[in-house]
Amino acid sequence: MVTFLGTLAIVAVFVGVGLLIDRRWSVLPRKEELIEAGRKKPLGSDHEVGLAPATALACEPSRLPKVIAQQRCACKARAMERVSEDDVRYADRTLRAVKLRCARCGAHRHLYFELRPTS
């Protein structure tokens, strides 16, 4: 019985220390990051969410820099930097097209956002 309680106490201490470290330095991904990363292609689309005007991301203007900062290049670098942005019309909607460039390999990519008003 002592061995079982000792093991349980050691596990509890390690879990507690892990949670404290995660709250301080964000080791584990947050719920919002997992939702953005886990989005699949919409039905009938050849593009992932945000990579084409038809699959534009609905986003508040204040979240735009955060979403752009989370983008990864095909070379797995998280060093995408904003090159330019422009407002475009697509299917009676005004979208914000943001051109990104990878700082590591130089690849270019566009992201499309449907900006919604802040609440």
Backbone atoms as SQL, in Angstrom:
CREATE TABLE atoms (id INTEGER PRIMARY KEY, chain TEXT, resi INTEGER, resn TEXT, atom TEXT, x REAL, y REAL, z REAL);
INSERT INTO atoms VALUES
  (1, 'A', 1, 'MET', 'N', 0.828, -1.194, 0.000),
  (2, 'A', 1, 'MET', 'CA', 0.000, 0.000, 0.000),
  (3, 'A', 1, 'MET', 'C', 0.872, 1.258, 0.000),
  (4, 'A', 2, 'VAL', 'N', 1.968, 1.209, 0.731),
  (5, 'A', 2, 'VAL', 'CA', 2.885, 2.354, 0.793),
  (6, 'A', 2, 'VAL', 'C', 3.497, 2.607, -0.582),
  (7, 'A', 3, 'THR', 'N', 3.844, 1.538, -1.297),
  (8, 'A', 3, 'THR', 'CA', 4.425, 1.675, -2.638),
  (9, 'A', 3, 'THR', 'C', 3.437, 2.340, -3.588),
  (10, 'A', 4, 'PHE', 'N', 2.170, 1.928, -3.517),
  (11, 'A', 4, 'PHE', 'CA', 1.143, 2.505, -4.373),
  (12, 'A', 4, 'PHE', 'C', 0.960, 3.997, -4.079),
  (13, 'A', 5, 'LEU', 'N', 0.859, 4.368, -2.823),
  (14, 'A', 5, 'LEU', 'CA', 0.680, 5.773, -2.448),
  (15, 'A', 5, 'LEU', 'C', 1.904, 6.608, -2.799),
  (16, 'A', 6, 'GLY', 'N', 3.084, 6.025, -2.636),
  (17, 'A', 6, 'GLY', 'CA', 4.312, 6.729, -3.015),
  (18, 'A', 6, 'GLY', 'C', 4.364, 6.995, -4.514),
  (19, 'A', 7, 'THR', 'N', 4.011, 5.991, -5.303),
  (20, 'A', 7, 'THR', 'CA', 3.974, 6.160, -6.757),
  (21, 'A', 7, 'THR', 'C', 2.949, 7.212, -7.151),
  (22, 'A', 8, 'LEU', 'N', 1.793, 7.175, -6.546),
  (23, 'A', 8, 'LEU', 'CA', 0.739, 8.146, -6.819),
  (24, 'A', 8, 'LEU', 'C', 1.207, 9.564, -6.472),
  (25, 'A', 9, 'ALA', 'N', 1.909, 9.716, -5.354),
  (26, 'A', 9, 'ALA', 'CA', 2.421, 11.030, -4.954),
  (27, 'A', 9, 'ALA', 'C', 3.467, 11.536, -5.948),
  (28, 'A', 10, 'ILE', 'N', 4.360, 10.655, -6.403),
  (29, 'A', 10, 'ILE', 'CA', 5.388, 11.065, -7.367),
  (30, 'A', 10, 'ILE', 'C', 4.743, 11.513, -8.679),
  (31, 'A', 11, 'VAL', 'N', 3.751, 10.763, -9.159),
  (32, 'A', 11, 'VAL', 'CA', 3.059, 11.126, -10.399),
  (33, 'A', 11, 'VAL', 'C', 2.355, 12.473, -10.231),
  (34, 'A', 12, 'ALA', 'N', 1.699, 12.679, -9.100),
  (35, 'A', 12, 'ALA', 'CA', 0.991, 13.938, -8.846),
  (36, 'A', 12, 'ALA', 'C', 1.958, 15.116, -8.829),
  (37, 'A', 13, 'VAL', 'N', 3.127, 14.946, -8.240),
  (38, 'A', 13, 'VAL', 'CA', 4.124, 16.020, -8.193),
  (39, 'A', 13, 'VAL', 'C', 4.602, 16.353, -9.607),
  (40, 'A', 14, 'PHE', 'N', 4.906, 15.325, -10.409),
  (41, 'A', 14, 'PHE', 'CA', 5.381, 15.576, -11.767),
  (42, 'A', 14, 'PHE', 'C', 4.312, 16.239, -12.628),
  (43, 'A', 15, 'VAL', 'N', 3.060, 15.829, -12.500),
  (44, 'A', 15, 'VAL', 'CA', 1.977, 16.460, -13.248),
  (45, 'A', 15, 'VAL', 'C', 1.824, 17.913, -12.819),
  (46, 'A', 16, 'GLY', 'N', 1.870, 18.181, -11.537),
  (47, 'A', 16, 'GLY', 'CA', 1.758, 19.549, -11.030),
  (48, 'A', 16, 'GLY', 'C', 2.887, 20.437, -11.519),
  (49, 'A', 17, 'VAL', 'N', 4.111, 19.937, -11.472),
  (50, 'A', 17, 'VAL', 'CA', 5.265, 20.711, -11.956),
  (51, 'A', 17, 'VAL', 'C', 5.128, 20.952, -13.456),
  (52, 'A', 18, 'GLY', 'N', 4.675, 19.944, -14.203),
  (53, 'A', 18, 'GLY', 'CA', 4.476, 20.104, -15.644),
  (54, 'A', 18, 'GLY', 'C', 3.441, 21.165, -15.965),
  (55, 'A', 19, 'LEU', 'N', 2.351, 21.191, -15.221),
  (56, 'A', 19, 'LEU', 'CA', 1.324, 22.213, -15.435),
  (57, 'A', 19, 'LEU', 'C', 1.839, 23.606, -15.116),
  (58, 'A', 20, 'LEU', 'N', 2.614, 23.740, -14.060),
  (59, 'A', 20, 'LEU', 'CA', 3.198, 25.042, -13.717),
  (60, 'A', 20, 'LEU', 'C', 4.154, 25.517, -14.809),
  (61, 'A', 21, 'ILE', 'N', 4.968, 24.609, -15.327),
  (62, 'A', 21, 'ILE', 'CA', 5.902, 24.971, -16.393),
  (63, 'A', 21, 'ILE', 'C', 5.127, 25.384, -17.647),
  (64, 'A', 22, 'ASP', 'N', 4.068, 24.651, -17.973),
  (65, 'A', 22, 'ASP', 'CA', 3.283, 24.968, -19.161),
  (66, 'A', 22, 'ASP', 'C', 2.597, 26.327, -19.026),
  (67, 'A', 23, 'ARG', 'N', 2.097, 26.647, -17.873),
  (68, 'A', 23, 'ARG', 'CA', 1.457, 27.950, -17.685),
  (69, 'A', 23, 'ARG', 'C', 2.467, 29.083, -17.776),
  (70, 'A', 24, 'ARG', 'N', 3.679, 28.826, -17.381),
  (71, 'A', 24, 'ARG', 'CA', 4.714, 29.861, -17.398),
  (72, 'A', 24, 'ARG', 'C', 5.309, 30.060, -18.796),
  (73, 'A', 25, 'TRP', 'N', 5.627, 28.949, -19.498),
  (74, 'A', 25, 'TRP', 'CA', 6.335, 29.034, -20.778),
  (75, 'A', 25, 'TRP', 'C', 5.568, 28.445, -21.954),
  (76, 'A', 26, 'SER', 'N', 4.353, 28.034, -21.797),
  (77, 'A', 26, 'SER', 'CA', 3.503, 27.509, -22.866),
  (78, 'A', 26, 'SER', 'C', 4.179, 26.407, -23.676),
  (79, 'A', 27, 'VAL', 'N', 4.420, 25.295, -23.036),
  (80, 'A', 27, 'VAL', 'CA', 5.037, 24.139, -23.677),
  (81, 'A', 27, 'VAL', 'C', 4.027, 23.411, -24.558),
  (82, 'A', 28, 'LEU', 'N', 2.824, 23.200, -24.065),
  (83, 'A', 28, 'LEU', 'CA', 1.772, 22.522, -24.814),
  (84, 'A', 28, 'LEU', 'C', 0.996, 23.522, -25.666),
  (85, 'A', 29, 'PRO', 'N', 0.497, 23.116, -26.841),
  (86, 'A', 29, 'PRO', 'CA', -0.283, 24.040, -27.661),
  (87, 'A', 29, 'PRO', 'C', -1.624, 24.365, -27.005),
  (88, 'A', 30, 'ARG', 'N', -2.078, 25.583, -27.191),
  (89, 'A', 30, 'ARG', 'CA', -3.356, 26.028, -26.643),
  (90, 'A', 30, 'ARG', 'C', -4.509, 25.546, -27.531),
  (91, 'A', 31, 'LYS', 'N', -5.711, 25.608, -27.003),
  (92, 'A', 31, 'LYS', 'CA', -6.901, 25.136, -27.708),
  (93, 'A', 31, 'LYS', 'C', -7.079, 25.867, -29.041),
  (94, 'A', 32, 'GLU', 'N', -6.884, 27.192, -29.059),
  (95, 'A', 32, 'GLU', 'CA', -7.055, 27.973, -30.280),
  (96, 'A', 32, 'GLU', 'C', -6.047, 27.554, -31.345),
  (97, 'A', 33, 'GLU', 'N', -4.812, 27.285, -30.934),
  (98, 'A', 33, 'GLU', 'CA', -3.784, 26.866, -31.879),
  (99, 'A', 33, 'GLU', 'C', -4.125, 25.512, -32.485),
  (100, 'A', 34, 'LEU', 'N', -4.667, 24.594, -31.675),
  (101, 'A', 34, 'LEU', 'CA', -5.045, 23.277, -32.179),
  (102, 'A', 34, 'LEU', 'C', -6.214, 23.365, -33.147),
  (103, 'A', 35, 'ILE', 'N', -7.160, 24.244, -32.864),
  (104, 'A', 35, 'ILE', 'CA', -8.302, 24.402, -33.758),
  (105, 'A', 35, 'ILE', 'C', -7.841, 24.925, -35.108),
  (106, 'A', 36, 'GLU', 'N', -6.979, 25.969, -35.106),
  (107, 'A', 36, 'GLU', 'CA', -6.475, 26.531, -36.362),
  (108, 'A', 36, 'GLU', 'C', -5.656, 25.498, -37.131),
  (109, 'A', 37, 'ALA', 'N', -4.807, 24.756, -36.431),
  (110, 'A', 37, 'ALA', 'CA', -3.933, 23.793, -37.093),
  (111, 'A', 37, 'ALA', 'C', -4.700, 22.578, -37.590),
  (112, 'A', 38, 'GLY', 'N', -5.791, 22.218, -36.939),
  (113, 'A', 38, 'GLY', 'CA', -6.518, 21.008, -37.280),
  (114, 'A', 38, 'GLY', 'C', -7.606, 21.181, -38.310),
  (115, 'A', 39, 'ARG', 'N', -7.770, 22.381, -38.830),
  (116, 'A', 39, 'ARG', 'CA', -8.830, 22.590, -39.817),
  (117, 'A', 39, 'ARG', 'C', -8.511, 21.837, -41.092),
  (118, 'A', 40, 'LYS', 'N', -9.495, 21.129, -41.566),
  (119, 'A', 40, 'LYS', 'CA', -9.362, 20.362, -42.800),
  (120, 'A', 40, 'LYS', 'C', -9.870, 21.191, -43.979),
  (121, 'A', 41, 'LYS', 'N', -9.689, 20.665, -45.155),
  (122, 'A', 41, 'LYS', 'CA', -10.212, 21.311, -46.351),
  (123, 'A', 41, 'LYS', 'C', -11.730, 21.259, -46.314),
  (124, 'A', 42, 'PRO', 'N', -12.390, 22.340, -46.698),
  (125, 'A', 42, 'PRO', 'CA', -13.842, 22.303, -46.801),
  (126, 'A', 42, 'PRO', 'C', -14.262, 21.315, -47.896),
  (127, 'A', 43, 'LEU', 'N', -15.450, 20.751, -47.766),
  (128, 'A', 43, 'LEU', 'CA', -15.947, 19.800, -48.756),
  (129, 'A', 43, 'LEU', 'C', -15.991, 20.437, -50.135),
  (130, 'A', 44, 'GLY', 'N', -15.528, 19.710, -51.125),
  (131, 'A', 44, 'GLY', 'CA', -15.555, 20.193, -52.501),
  (132, 'A', 44, 'GLY', 'C', -14.470, 21.196, -52.817),
  (133, 'A', 45, 'SER', 'N', -13.491, 21.352, -51.971),
  (134, 'A', 45, 'SER', 'CA', -12.436, 22.329, -52.188),
  (135, 'A', 45, 'SER', 'C', -11.102, 21.629, -52.400),
  (136, 'A', 46, 'ASP', 'N', -10.284, 22.217, -53.259),
  (137, 'A', 46, 'ASP', 'CA', -8.944, 21.693, -53.482),
  (138, 'A', 46, 'ASP', 'C', -7.910, 22.378, -52.586),
  (139, 'A', 47, 'HIS', 'N', -8.341, 23.376, -51.826),
  (140, 'A', 47, 'HIS', 'CA', -7.420, 24.171, -51.020),
  (141, 'A', 47, 'HIS', 'C', -7.787, 24.086, -49.541),
  (142, 'A', 48, 'GLU', 'N', -6.789, 24.199, -48.700),
  (143, 'A', 48, 'GLU', 'CA', -7.036, 24.262, -47.262),
  (144, 'A', 48, 'GLU', 'C', -7.611, 25.626, -46.915),
  (145, 'A', 49, 'VAL', 'N', -8.141, 25.732, -45.723),
  (146, 'A', 49, 'VAL', 'CA', -8.780, 26.970, -45.279),
  (147, 'A', 49, 'VAL', 'C', -7.778, 28.121, -45.324),
  (148, 'A', 50, 'GLY', 'N', -8.187, 29.202, -46.012),
  (149, 'A', 50, 'GLY', 'CA', -7.382, 30.412, -46.069),
  (150, 'A', 50, 'GLY', 'C', -6.422, 30.497, -47.238),
  (151, 'A', 51, 'LEU', 'N', -6.184, 29.408, -47.944),
  (152, 'A', 51, 'LEU', 'CA', -5.196, 29.430, -49.021),
  (153, 'A', 51, 'LEU', 'C', -5.785, 29.822, -50.376),
  (154, 'A', 52, 'ALA', 'N', -7.094, 29.984, -50.455),
  (155, 'A', 52, 'ALA', 'CA', -7.759, 30.414, -51.685),
  (156, 'A', 52, 'ALA', 'C', -8.916, 31.337, -51.300),
  (157, 'A', 53, 'PRO', 'N', -9.324, 32.215, -52.222),
  (158, 'A', 53, 'PRO', 'CA', -10.435, 33.115, -51.891),
  (159, 'A', 53, 'PRO', 'C', -11.715, 32.385, -51.514),
  (160, 'A', 54, 'ALA', 'N', -11.971, 31.243, -52.108),
  (161, 'A', 54, 'ALA', 'CA', -13.197, 30.498, -51.801),
  (162, 'A', 54, 'ALA', 'C', -13.188, 29.922, -50.399),
  (163, 'A', 55, 'THR', 'N', -12.001, 29.757, -49.809),
  (164, 'A', 55, 'THR', 'CA', -11.899, 29.178, -48.467),
  (165, 'A', 55, 'THR', 'C', -11.328, 30.194, -47.469),
  (166, 'A', 56, 'ALA', 'N', -11.661, 31.470, -47.654),
  (167, 'A', 56, 'ALA', 'CA', -11.114, 32.533, -46.809),
  (168, 'A', 56, 'ALA', 'C', -11.446, 32.309, -45.337),
  (169, 'A', 57, 'LEU', 'N', -10.488, 32.633, -44.488),
  (170, 'A', 57, 'LEU', 'CA', -10.668, 32.529, -43.036),
  (171, 'A', 57, 'LEU', 'C', -11.488, 33.704, -42.533),
  (172, 'A', 58, 'ALA', 'N', -12.519, 33.440, -41.753),
  (173, 'A', 58, 'ALA', 'CA', -13.252, 34.511, -41.088),
  (174, 'A', 58, 'ALA', 'C', -12.460, 34.899, -39.853),
  (175, 'A', 59, 'CYS', 'N', -12.098, 36.161, -39.756),
  (176, 'A', 59, 'CYS', 'CA', -11.191, 36.588, -38.686),
  (177, 'A', 59, 'CYS', 'C', -11.444, 38.047, -38.341),
  (178, 'A', 60, 'GLU', 'N', -11.279, 38.378, -37.079),
  (179, 'A', 60, 'GLU', 'CA', -11.348, 39.768, -36.651),
  (180, 'A', 60, 'GLU', 'C', -10.017, 40.441, -36.983),
  (181, 'A', 61, 'PRO', 'N', -10.025, 41.722, -37.343),
  (182, 'A', 61, 'PRO', 'CA', -8.773, 42.400, -37.702),
  (183, 'A', 61, 'PRO', 'C', -7.711, 42.351, -36.601),
  (184, 'A', 62, 'SER', 'N', -8.130, 42.334, -35.338),
  (185, 'A', 62, 'SER', 'CA', -7.162, 42.312, -34.244),
  (186, 'A', 62, 'SER', 'C', -6.440, 40.972, -34.140),
  (187, 'A', 63, 'ARG', 'N', -7.041, 39.879, -34.647),
  (188, 'A', 63, 'ARG', 'CA', -6.408, 38.551, -34.593),
  (189, 'A', 63, 'ARG', 'C', -5.527, 38.263, -35.803),
  (190, 'A', 64, 'LEU', 'N', -5.572, 39.126, -36.799),
  (191, 'A', 64, 'LEU', 'CA', -4.822, 38.907, -38.028),
  (192, 'A', 64, 'LEU', 'C', -3.327, 38.695, -37.786),
  (193, 'A', 65, 'PRO', 'N', -2.643, 39.547, -37.010),
  (194, 'A', 65, 'PRO', 'CA', -1.207, 39.312, -36.783),
  (195, 'A', 65, 'PRO', 'C', -0.910, 37.986, -36.087),
  (196, 'A', 66, 'LYS', 'N', -1.783, 37.552, -35.184),
  (197, 'A', 66, 'LYS', 'CA', -1.556, 36.289, -34.475),
  (198, 'A', 66, 'LYS', 'C', -1.684, 35.097, -35.418),
  (199, 'A', 67, 'VAL', 'N', -2.706, 35.135, -36.282),
  (200, 'A', 67, 'VAL', 'CA', -2.899, 34.040, -37.236),
  (201, 'A', 67, 'VAL', 'C', -1.731, 33.988, -38.205),
  (202, 'A', 68, 'ILE', 'N', -1.264, 35.144, -38.662),
  (203, 'A', 68, 'ILE', 'CA', -0.126, 35.185, -39.584),
  (204, 'A', 68, 'ILE', 'C', 1.132, 34.669, -38.902),
  (205, 'A', 69, 'ALA', 'N', 1.328, 35.003, -37.640),
  (206, 'A', 69, 'ALA', 'CA', 2.520, 34.550, -36.917),
  (207, 'A', 69, 'ALA', 'C', 2.535, 33.039, -36.716),
  (208, 'A', 70, 'GLN', 'N', 1.381, 32.383, -36.749),
  (209, 'A', 70, 'GLN', 'CA', 1.304, 30.937, -36.545),
  (210, 'A', 70, 'GLN', 'C', 1.514, 30.133, -37.826),
  (211, 'A', 71, 'GLN', 'N', 1.642, 30.813, -38.951),
  (212, 'A', 71, 'GLN', 'CA', 1.768, 30.108, -40.224),
  (213, 'A', 71, 'GLN', 'C', 3.146, 29.473, -40.357),
  (214, 'A', 72, 'ARG', 'N', 3.171, 28.281, -40.952),
  (215, 'A', 72, 'ARG', 'CA', 4.416, 27.569, -41.213),
  (216, 'A', 72, 'ARG', 'C', 4.587, 27.386, -42.713),
  (217, 'A', 73, 'CYS', 'N', 5.804, 27.429, -43.131),
  (218, 'A', 73, 'CYS', 'CA', 6.145, 27.186, -44.530),
  (219, 'A', 73, 'CYS', 'C', 6.190, 25.680, -44.771),
  (220, 'A', 74, 'ALA', 'N', 6.252, 25.282, -46.034),
  (221, 'A', 74, 'ALA', 'CA', 6.379, 23.863, -46.369),
  (222, 'A', 74, 'ALA', 'C', 7.706, 23.290, -45.859),
  (223, 'A', 75, 'CYS', 'N', 8.701, 24.154, -45.667),
  (224, 'A', 75, 'CYS', 'CA', 9.991, 23.695, -45.137),
  (225, 'A', 75, 'CYS', 'C', 9.960, 23.570, -43.617),
  (226, 'A', 76, 'LYS', 'N', 8.775, 23.728, -43.018),
  (227, 'A', 76, 'LYS', 'CA', 8.523, 23.591, -41.578),
  (228, 'A', 76, 'LYS', 'C', 9.072, 24.745, -40.739),
  (229, 'A', 77, 'ALA', 'N', 9.494, 25.814, -41.377),
  (230, 'A', 77, 'ALA', 'CA', 9.976, 26.981, -40.634),
  (231, 'A', 77, 'ALA', 'C', 8.786, 27.824, -40.208),
  (232, 'A', 78, 'ARG', 'N', 8.817, 28.314, -39.006),
  (233, 'A', 78, 'ARG', 'CA', 7.780, 29.238, -38.548),
  (234, 'A', 78, 'ARG', 'C', 8.347, 30.649, -38.659),
  (235, 'A', 79, 'ALA', 'N', 8.768, 30.978, -39.850),
  (236, 'A', 79, 'ALA', 'CA', 9.407, 32.269, -40.080),
  (237, 'A', 79, 'ALA', 'C', 8.746, 32.981, -41.252),
  (238, 'A', 80, 'MET', 'N', 7.443, 32.867, -41.370),
  (239, 'A', 80, 'MET', 'CA', 6.720, 33.536, -42.455),
  (240, 'A', 80, 'MET', 'C', 6.563, 35.006, -42.088),
  (241, 'A', 81, 'GLU', 'N', 6.949, 35.869, -42.997),
  (242, 'A', 81, 'GLU', 'CA', 6.827, 37.305, -42.741),
  (243, 'A', 81, 'GLU', 'C', 5.894, 37.926, -43.775),
  (244, 'A', 82, 'ARG', 'N', 5.181, 38.945, -43.347),
  (245, 'A', 82, 'ARG', 'CA', 4.210, 39.622, -44.199),
  (246, 'A', 82, 'ARG', 'C', 4.957, 40.492, -45.206),
  (247, 'A', 83, 'VAL', 'N', 4.683, 40.281, -46.495),
  (248, 'A', 83, 'VAL', 'CA', 5.302, 41.070, -47.549),
  (249, 'A', 83, 'VAL', 'C', 4.380, 42.208, -47.945),
  (250, 'A', 84, 'SER', 'N', 3.120, 41.880, -48.210),
  (251, 'A', 84, 'SER', 'CA', 2.145, 42.897, -48.594),
  (252, 'A', 84, 'SER', 'C', 0.741, 42.395, -48.279),
  (253, 'A', 85, 'GLU', 'N', -0.197, 43.315, -48.333),
  (254, 'A', 85, 'GLU', 'CA', -1.604, 42.946, -48.167),
  (255, 'A', 85, 'GLU', 'C', -2.455, 43.882, -48.994),
  (256, 'A', 86, 'ASP', 'N', -3.577, 43.343, -49.450),
  (257, 'A', 86, 'ASP', 'CA', -4.445, 44.101, -50.331),
  (258, 'A', 86, 'ASP', 'C', -5.875, 43.615, -50.144),
  (259, 'A', 87, 'ASP', 'N', -6.834, 44.503, -50.337),
  (260, 'A', 87, 'ASP', 'CA', -8.242, 44.116, -50.289),
  (261, 'A', 87, 'ASP', 'C', -8.684, 43.741, -51.693),
  (262, 'A', 88, 'VAL', 'N', -9.345, 42.586, -51.823),
  (263, 'A', 88, 'VAL', 'CA', -9.811, 42.088, -53.119),
  (264, 'A', 88, 'VAL', 'C', -11.288, 41.743, -53.022),
  (265, 'A', 89, 'ARG', 'N', -11.978, 41.721, -54.176),
  (266, 'A', 89, 'ARG', 'CA', -13.385, 41.332, -54.239),
  (267, 'A', 89, 'ARG', 'C', -13.467, 39.928, -54.804),
  (268, 'A', 90, 'TYR', 'N', -14.258, 39.071, -54.138),
  (269, 'A', 90, 'TYR', 'CA', -14.477, 37.708, -54.604),
  (270, 'A', 90, 'TYR', 'C', -15.890, 37.298, -54.221),
  (271, 'A', 91, 'ALA', 'N', -16.689, 36.959, -55.209),
  (272, 'A', 91, 'ALA', 'CA', -18.067, 36.490, -54.994),
  (273, 'A', 91, 'ALA', 'C', -18.855, 37.435, -54.081),
  (274, 'A', 92, 'ASP', 'N', -18.843, 38.710, -54.426),
  (275, 'A', 92, 'ASP', 'CA', -19.571, 39.745, -53.678),
  (276, 'A', 92, 'ASP', 'C', -19.090, 39.896, -52.236),
  (277, 'A', 93, 'ARG', 'N', -17.867, 39.481, -51.959),
  (278, 'A', 93, 'ARG', 'CA', -17.280, 39.663, -50.626),
  (279, 'A', 93, 'ARG', 'C', -15.969, 40.418, -50.780),
  (280, 'A', 94, 'THR', 'N', -15.648, 41.211, -49.781),
  (281, 'A', 94, 'THR', 'CA', -14.352, 41.880, -49.750),
  (282, 'A', 94, 'THR', 'C', -13.434, 41.078, -48.843),
  (283, 'A', 95, 'LEU', 'N', -12.324, 40.632, -49.389),
  (284, 'A', 95, 'LEU', 'CA', -11.366, 39.813, -48.659),
  (285, 'A', 95, 'LEU', 'C', -10.041, 40.549, -48.534),
  (286, 'A', 96, 'ARG', 'N', -9.308, 40.231, -47.494),
  (287, 'A', 96, 'ARG', 'CA', -7.954, 40.750, -47.339),
  (288, 'A', 96, 'ARG', 'C', -6.983, 39.657, -47.756),
  (289, 'A', 97, 'ALA', 'N', -6.203, 39.939, -48.792),
  (290, 'A', 97, 'ALA', 'CA', -5.199, 38.998, -49.287),
  (291, 'A', 97, 'ALA', 'C', -3.848, 39.413, -48.721),
  (292, 'A', 98, 'VAL', 'N', -3.222, 38.507, -47.988),
  (293, 'A', 98, 'VAL', 'CA', -1.927, 38.786, -47.366),
  (294, 'A', 98, 'VAL', 'C', -0.887, 37.888, -48.019),
  (295, 'A', 99, 'LYS', 'N', 0.164, 38.502, -48.556),
  (296, 'A', 99, 'LYS', 'CA', 1.250, 37.740, -49.170),
  (297, 'A', 99, 'LYS', 'C', 2.331, 37.526, -48.119),
  (298, 'A', 100, 'LEU', 'N', 2.730, 36.256, -47.935),
  (299, 'A', 100, 'LEU', 'CA', 3.738, 35.887, -46.951),
  (300, 'A', 100, 'LEU', 'C', 4.964, 35.338, -47.665),
  (301, 'A', 101, 'ARG', 'N', 6.123, 35.518, -47.036),
  (302, 'A', 101, 'ARG', 'CA', 7.370, 34.981, -47.563),
  (303, 'A', 101, 'ARG', 'C', 8.110, 34.297, -46.433),
  (304, 'A', 102, 'CYS', 'N', 8.683, 33.133, -46.729),
  (305, 'A', 102, 'CYS', 'CA', 9.449, 32.395, -45.732),
  (306, 'A', 102, 'CYS', 'C', 10.838, 33.007, -45.628),
  (307, 'A', 103, 'ALA', 'N', 11.246, 33.315, -44.417),
  (308, 'A', 103, 'ALA', 'CA', 12.568, 33.909, -44.202),
  (309, 'A', 103, 'ALA', 'C', 13.680, 32.885, -44.424),
  (310, 'A', 104, 'ARG', 'N', 13.366, 31.603, -44.276),
  (311, 'A', 104, 'ARG', 'CA', 14.389, 30.569, -44.422),
  (312, 'A', 104, 'ARG', 'C', 14.614, 30.184, -45.881),
  (313, 'A', 105, 'CYS', 'N', 13.517, 29.818, -46.598),
  (314, 'A', 105, 'CYS', 'CA', 13.689, 29.307, -47.964),
  (315, 'A', 105, 'CYS', 'C', 13.227, 30.277, -49.049),
  (316, 'A', 106, 'GLY', 'N', 12.529, 31.350, -48.669),
  (317, 'A', 106, 'GLY', 'CA', 12.105, 32.355, -49.638),
  (318, 'A', 106, 'GLY', 'C', 10.812, 32.046, -50.374),
  (319, 'A', 107, 'ALA', 'N', 10.119, 30.979, -50.005),
  (320, 'A', 107, 'ALA', 'CA', 8.864, 30.619, -50.674),
  (321, 'A', 107, 'ALA', 'C', 7.786, 31.653, -50.363),
  (322, 'A', 108, 'HIS', 'N', 6.893, 31.877, -51.330),
  (323, 'A', 108, 'HIS', 'CA', 5.790, 32.825, -51.171),
  (324, 'A', 108, 'HIS', 'C', 4.479, 32.067, -51.051),
  (325, 'A', 109, 'ARG', 'N', 3.532, 32.677, -50.321),
  (326, 'A', 109, 'ARG', 'CA', 2.212, 32.096, -50.148),
  (327, 'A', 109, 'ARG', 'C', 1.226, 33.214, -49.857),
  (328, 'A', 110, 'HIS', 'N', -0.018, 33.035, -50.288),
  (329, 'A', 110, 'HIS', 'CA', -1.078, 33.996, -49.998),
  (330, 'A', 110, 'HIS', 'C', -2.054, 33.393, -48.998),
  (331, 'A', 111, 'LEU', 'N', -2.537, 34.224, -48.087),
  (332, 'A', 111, 'LEU', 'CA', -3.625, 33.857, -47.183),
  (333, 'A', 111, 'LEU', 'C', -4.770, 34.834, -47.421),
  (334, 'A', 112, 'TYR', 'N', -5.979, 34.310, -47.395),
  (335, 'A', 112, 'TYR', 'CA', -7.156, 35.139, -47.621),
  (336, 'A', 112, 'TYR', 'C', -8.015, 35.161, -46.366),
  (337, 'A', 113, 'PHE', 'N', -8.416, 36.374, -45.964),
  (338, 'A', 113, 'PHE', 'CA', -9.208, 36.565, -44.749),
  (339, 'A', 113, 'PHE', 'C', -10.487, 37.314, -45.087),
  (340, 'A', 114, 'GLU', 'N', -11.576, 36.855, -44.508),
  (341, 'A', 114, 'GLU', 'CA', -12.823, 37.603, -44.549),
  (342, 'A', 114, 'GLU', 'C', -12.932, 38.295, -43.199),
  (343, 'A', 115, 'LEU', 'N', -12.638, 39.580, -43.194),
  (344, 'A', 115, 'LEU', 'CA', -12.602, 40.314, -41.932),
  (345, 'A', 115, 'LEU', 'C', -14.008, 40.569, -41.452),
  (346, 'A', 116, 'ARG', 'N', -14.245, 40.214, -40.207),
  (347, 'A', 116, 'ARG', 'CA', -15.560, 40.452, -39.607),
  (348, 'A', 116, 'ARG', 'C', -15.388, 41.536, -38.546),
  (349, 'A', 117, 'PRO', 'N', -16.443, 42.276, -38.278),
  (350, 'A', 117, 'PRO', 'CA', -16.331, 43.377, -37.310),
  (351, 'A', 117, 'PRO', 'C', -16.022, 42.862, -35.906),
  (352, 'A', 118, 'THR', 'N', -15.258, 43.646, -35.164),
  (353, 'A', 118, 'THR', 'CA', -14.951, 43.280, -33.781),
  (354, 'A', 118, 'THR', 'C', -16.183, 43.515, -32.923),
  (355, 'A', 119, 'SER', 'N', -16.359, 42.625, -31.977),
  (356, 'A', 119, 'SER', 'CA', -17.547, 42.745, -31.120),
  (357, 'A', 119, 'SER', 'C', -17.196, 43.296, -29.780);
